[in-house]
């Protein structure tokens, strides 16, 4: 059965549009990949006006329908339906969605085996990656910094909180297990790398593409933190096929809509919740709560439970706030449209 993406793609081709892919975004300007060339592009006023939220604008990894004339910027008219989309809450107090990358097949979540290693942060990244619709893979970098016994313990910890999700421990310095990562990237695959600053995303990408394509920085030894080597998201073609999307380091990843992925990343809690007395049990204060009982009896790790509750509360809070924000944005758009109609009517009467 033909997908919405293929239907729209063919329709736009029939309307004499060209199909390109967004490589990077710089405020309201974009670079796109069109027939192997990197071209500057901008969106039409119509697309800008019709957009109800930031999600409706092109994002890195999007396929777009464009017009391009020689010696000028390409014009983006339409964004094709996204197959997958990884999003987070925008930074600051605003409750707006920020699309990190679109149309990705694999989300590589990188944690380095130094001060950066944090199981609770990994759970957060896994929830967001799972919600995107792409396949998450955990990468543990800098294996050369710890002993084999320490590495074994870390891998067991990761497996315990990510059942069924592939984990690869590697070293970009010694090139250990780099080939395992390469094998996951086929000619038609788009992969996205996410993680904190200093975990080695840019270094790994350079190893994968076989050249020093992205700048790298050293990290501080005392806390394993580094400067943001990547300052904006960018899609990079890999020689021989496939695409890589590098992202700026993210120490905090604000949740957006993750209603469908919490239970997938915390399956043991979802299984216990079925036995709770109340179907809408919050697992905090209700009587006969099977989840609380499992914590008390030591069958469910306290920190794992606390992480779940924290993410659940955050997701519910963001959902409640975004509903209000959407209503406010809709009203503001209706007012702008009303003013535009009045202005047009006035001009029409003066003619």
N, C-alpha and C positions, 0 to 999 in steps of 0.2 A: 504493500500500500504506500502510495506516494506521500511523503511528509509535507507539513505546511511549509517547511524551509524550501523544499524542492519545488513546490507549487509556486511560491512567491518568486523564487530565483528565476524560473522559466518565464513567469509573467513579466518581470522587469526586463529580462533579456528581449522578450517580444516587443516591449515598449521602447527598445533601443537604448536601455541603460547598460552600463558596464558594471560587472560585479567585482568589487575590491574587498580588501580586508584591512581593518584598522590596526596599525602597527604601534601608534603612540598617540597620546592626548596631551595637549598643552593649553589649558584653559578652554577657549572656544575654537582652537585650531587643532588640526589632526594631521598625522602623516598616515598614508595608506599604501598598501602594496597592490600595485596594479600591473599585471602582465610582467612581473619581475622587477618593476621600477618602484622606487620610493618617491611619492608625490605628496605635496602639501594639499590639504583639503579643508573645507568648511561646510557647515550645514546650511540648508536653505532656511529662509525666514519662516516659511510655512511649517517646516519640521520643528523649528524652535518654538513657534507659537502654539502648535498642537500638543507639544509635550506637557504632560500632566505632572511629571516628576523627573528627577535627574536620571532615573532608570530608562526613560524614553530616549535619551541621547545616546549617540554611539559610544561604545567602550572598547578598550583594547581587546582584540580577538573577534570583534563583531564582523560579520559580512554585511556589506552595504551596497546599495545601488547608487551609482554615481554617473555624472556627466563630466567629461574632461575635454577641454579644448587646448590646443597647443599654446604654450607660453602663458598659462594661467593656472590658478588653483583648481583642483577638482571640486565639484559641488556634490555633497552628499544629500540625496533626496529621501532615501528610505533605509531603515535598519531591518535586515531580514530576521525572521524568528530565531531566537537563541535556543540551541540544543541544551546547553547547560549555562549556569551563571553563578559565580561565586561573589557574594556581597557581604558587606559589613556595615555597621552603623557609622556614619561619618563622625569624625573627631569633634570634640567640643560638646556643647549643650544641645546642638540642633539634633532633631530626630529625623534624619534623612538617610536614605540608602545610598551607599557608595558601591558601585559595581567595580570589583577588583579586576575581573577578567571574564570574558564570555567565550562560549564554544570551546571549552577545554575538555579533554578526555581524562587526564590524570592530574590530580593535585598532589605535588610532592611537598610534604610538610617536613621541614628540616629543623632538627634540634642538634646542637653540637654537644659533645660529651665533656664539657667543661662547666663553667659556672652557669651557662645557659640552660642546661638540662633541667626540665621542670615538667613533671607528669601532669600537674593540674593545668598548665598552659597548653600542653599537648591535647588534653581532653577538649578544651575550648576550640582549638584549631580543627580537630577531628569533626566536631559537631558542625562547624561552618562548612568544612569541605564536603561532608556527607550531604548536607542540604543543597549543595550546588548541583547535584546530579552527576558529578564527575566521580571517578574512582580515587579515593585517597590512598596514598602510599607514604609510610613513615620512613624518613631517612635520618639516620644517626651519623653525624659527621665527626671527623677528628678522632677516629678510633686509635690513632697513633699516640694519643695523650693518656690512655689508660691501659691497665693490664688486661689480659684475656679473661681473668676471673671477674674483674669489674665490668667488663663488656657483657659477659654472660648474664650477670645480675641485672644490668640495665635493659637488655633485650627481653628478659623474662618479665620485668616490670611493664614494659611497653606492650607485650603480648597480653598481659593480664587486663589492660584497659582498652585494648583494640582488637577484640576477637575477630578473626577472619580478614584482618587488614594486613597486607604485606608490609614487612619491615626489612630494610636493608641498612646494615652498618658499613660505613666505608671511610676511606681516607683519601682526600684529594692530594695529600702530600706524597703518599706512597703509591697512589692509584689503586689501592686495594678495593675490590668489589665495584669499581667504576663500570666495568663491562656489564654487570648485572642491571645497572640503571640504564645504560645505553640500550640494552635489549628490549626494554619496555617502550622505547620511542621508535615507532614504525614510521614509514614515509607519510602516512595520512594522520598522524597523531599530533595533537597539540597538548603540551604539558605546561603546568604553571607551578612555580616555586614560591612558597610562602614560608615565613619564619622571621625571627628577630634579627636585628642587625648583628653582624659578626659571626653568624653561623656558617658562612661560607657559600652562600647561594651563587654569587658572581663567580667565585673560584670554580665551583662545580660546573657551571654553565660553560666556562672557558675550556674545561677539560672535555666536556661533551662535544663541543663544536670543533675542538682541536686547534684553537688559536685564542690569543688574548683579546677577545672581543669586548669584554666588559672590564672596567677598572675595578681594582680590589684595594682594600685597605687593611692594615694590621689592626688587631684588637688589643685592648689593654689587658695585661696579664692579671691584674688584681681582681677584675670582675668580668672579664671576657667580653666586654662591650666594645663596639666599634662605631665609627661614623657611618652614616647612611651612604654606602657606596653607590647604590642605585637610588636616584632621586625621583624617578617617575617610572610608571609601568611601561614596558616595551615588549613587543613581540619580535622575536628574532628567528628567521628561517635557519634551519640546520642543513648543512651541505649533505646532499643525499636524500633529503626529504624530512618532513616533520617541522614543528614550530615549538619554540620555547618562549614562555612569558616570564620575565623577571619582574619582581615587585620590590618596592622599598621595604626595608626592615620594619616589622610591626611587633613591638613588645606587647601591645594590647590589641586585641581583636574584638571590637564591639559586636555583639550579636545583632542580627537583623531578624528575619523570619526563619526560625529554626524549629518550628512546631513539629515537623515530621522527622527530625533527625535525632532528637534527644534520646528517644527510646532505642534507636539503632546503636548509638554509642554507649548507652547504659542498659543493655539488654537484660542483665540480671535484676535491675530495679523494675523494669517493665514487667518481667515475669512475676516478681513478688507482688507488684501492685494489683494483679488480678485477684489475689487472695485477700485484699483489704475489704473491710466491712462496707465502706462507702466507695462508689464508683468514681466520685470526684475527690477522692482523698488527696490532700496536699502532702501527706506523710510528715506533718509537723506536729499537729496537736490532736488529731482525731483518735478516738478509741479503736481498739482492735485493728491497728495498722500493721500489716505484715512486713512492711519495709522497716518501720521502727523496731519491730520485734527482732528482725534479722540483724540490725545494728547492735541491739542490746545483747544478743546471743553470740556476737562475733562472727556471724556468717556473712556479713556485709561490712567492709572496711569503713570506719567512721569518716576518714578523709574523702573517700570515694563518694559516700553519701552526701557529705557537705558540699562537695564540688557540684554534684547533680542539682541539689537544692538551689545553690547560688546561680547556676546557669538557667534553671527553670524560672526563678524569680526575675532575673534580668530579662529573659525572653518575654515573659508576661508583661513586664513594665514597659518595654520598648513597644510591644504590640498595642498596649493601651494608649501610649503617647502618639504613635504613628496614626492611629485612627483619628485622633483629634487634629493632628497636623494635616492629614489628607482633607478633612472637612474644611479647615481654614484655607488651604491652598485652592480648593475647588471654589470657595466663595470669592477669593481674591481674583481667580481667573474669570469668573462670571462678571465681576465688577469691571475688569479690564476690557472684557468683550463688550459690555454694555456701554462703556465710555467710547470705545472704538466705533460702535454702531451710531451713537449720538453724533460723534464728530463727522462721520461719513454723511449722515442725514443732513447736518448743517451745511456742509460743503455742497451737497447735491441741491439744496434749496437755493443757494447763492448763485448757481449757474444759470 
